Amino acid sequence: MRSELIPIVDCQGSPREMGRQYGEQAREGIRLNVELFTGKAWRSQSWERPAAAIRGLLAREIPDVAEELAGIAEGADISPDRILLMNHLATIGDEWTAECTPLAVGDGPGPIVAKNNDDFAHAPFRWDHAPNFVVRRTRPDRGLPMIQVTYSGWLSGLDAMNAAGVANTHGSVGSVFDRTGPRIDVRLWGYHLMRTCATTRAFLEGMLRGSLTGKGFSIAVGDAAGDTLVVEAALPLIAYRDRGRPFVYSTNLYATEALKNADRRSAAARLVCQYRTGYLRWMEENRPPRTLADVQAVLSSHEPWAPCRHGGSHLSHTEWSLIALPRARRVLVSNGPPCDADYQAFSIEGPGR
């Protein structure tokens, strides 16, 4: 097994100060990701007016988040409009729907919220490349401390756990619905919620209350009490399912009846998602995961259509894996597919690992 370095970003203080610290510490990765996520869109049109409108919306609705985004731009020495673009639009497009696998376990020794994060099969994982994600810990002047595992430069509350023990992981699905208008990107709204929500119920109520835009995701959520569910964010519509089931999961398709055809999957990708659902359903019925070891086994499994994937017929490869332990306030992260890479532990309190 390998134990590759995972970048850690520690931030504290006011929103502006935390953003500036993030930008400074992760500057190289942010610059690479800004080009990856916004390069095509940035060069295709002028973003001055749309950015001003989005910035005004954020300043009215979630001003701390708006301030933190401005701080990221300052720290990374990148245009504020471009940082905003990366965090407020599906800038790669709906075709960028790599097949991550979020899941949660609510019973057993302790609740667990986890995922494998995947990318396109045509760009297989390379051990010699620096990761384009960070583990980021924040201790704000106001609001809950949080630990995120996120792409460098994202201010996302998805794939995160807060000091109250609320955790979530997400996977791309897409949405066929109109997402235009004065709406807040679900990643930023999730970040706002993770600063304030102490339970799964509060997080769910916050998601249902928001007027949101973005790519469209499924989100596994759990808290320290073991309250688990899956939010299906076919934006701007929000549904949820399977609350309280011992094992909940998503494979990049919406399962709520009214949303079953609301994704952006190709026919080939849909089949792969359905096969993976079949694998997880079989596990649920025959070997339901309950412990940390069980979840690690599922995430690293190479059984037919299991979540640890290496291209080929899977149409996707696993880049990294995340396991959140809400009661312990710790996350485990592998830099690389969990079949080959060791999980490294991070405390929400910090400093260090």
Residue, then its C-alpha position, 0 to 999 in steps of 0.5 A: m500500500r502507498s501513503e502519498l502526501i495529501p496537502i493540508v490547508d489550515c485557516q482561521g479568523s474572519p471569512r476574508e482572512m480564511g479565504r486569503q489563507y486558503g488562497e496563499q497556501a493552495r495557490e499553485g493548485i488553485r491556479l491549475n484548477v481555475e484553468l481546468f474548471t473555467g478555461k473554456a468558459w472564461r475565454s468564451q465571453s465577458w463575465e463582468r456583468p454575470a459576476a457582478a450579479i452573482r456577487g450581489l446575490l451572495a452578498r445579500e444572502i450569504p455575505d460571509v461566503a462572498e467575503e471568503l471567496a474574495g479572500i481566496a482571489e486575493g491570496a491566490d492572486i487570481s481575478p475575483d470574477r474567475i474564482l467566482l466563476m469556478n465556484h458558481l457554475a458547472t463550468i466544465g459542462d453537464e458532460w463532466t459527470a464523473e461517477c463518484t459513489p457516496l454512501a452512509v451507514g447509520d447503525g452499527p458501532g458508529p455512523i459513517v459517511a463516505k465516498n470514492n471520488d472518480d474521474f474520467a476513464h481516459a485520464p487514469f490516476r497517476w501517482d507522479h502527479a500532485p493531487n488537485f484536491v486539499v484537506r482544508r480545516t477552518r476555525p471561523d470567528r463565528g460558526l462551526p469549525m469544518i473539515q473539507v476534502t475538496y478541489s483546490g479553490w472550491l469553497s464547497g460544503l459538499d464532502a465535508m464534516n463540521a464540529a457538530g458531527v454533520a457530514n456529507t459526501h456527494g456525486s455528480v448526476g446532472s439536471v435537465f431542469d432550468r437552473t438560470g436566474p438568481r440562484i445560489d450554487v449548491r456547493l456554496w449553499g452547502y458550505h453555508l449550511m455546514r457552518t450552522c447545522a448541528t443535525t442531519r435534519a437541520f441540513l436537510e431543512g436548509m437544502l429544502r429552503g434554498s433557491l439553488t443552481g449548479k450541476g445537480f448532485s446526489i448527497a449522502v448525509g449523516d450526523a453523530a446520532g446516526d440520522t442518515l439520508v440521501v439528498e437528490a439535488a436535481l437543481p433547482l428541485i430538491a428531494y430526499r430519500d431513504r432516511g433512517r435506512p441502515f445503509v444508503y448510497s447513490t450511483n449518480l442516478y436519481a432514485t426518487e420516482a419523480l426525478k428518475n429521468a432528470d439526470r444528464r447521463s449518457a446511455a452507456a454511463r446510465l448502464v454502468c450506474q445501474y450495474r453499480t446500484g445492483y452491486l450495492r443493493w446486493m451488499e445491502e441485502n446480503r453483507p450490509p456494511r456496519t463497521l469502518a472495516d466493512v465500509q473500507a472493504v466496499l470502497s476498495s472492492h473490485e467485485p463486479w461493478a464495485p466502487c473501486r474502479h480503474g477505467g475500462s468498462h467502468l468508464s471512470h477511475t477512482e482518484w481518492s477516497l473519503i470516510a467521515l466518522p461523525r462521532a470521532r470528528r475525524v476523516l480518513v482520506s486516501n490519495g489514490p484508489p483505496c485498493d492501493a493507497d492507505y487512508q490517512a487520518f485527519s482531526i477536525e480540531g488540528p493542527g497537524r494530522 
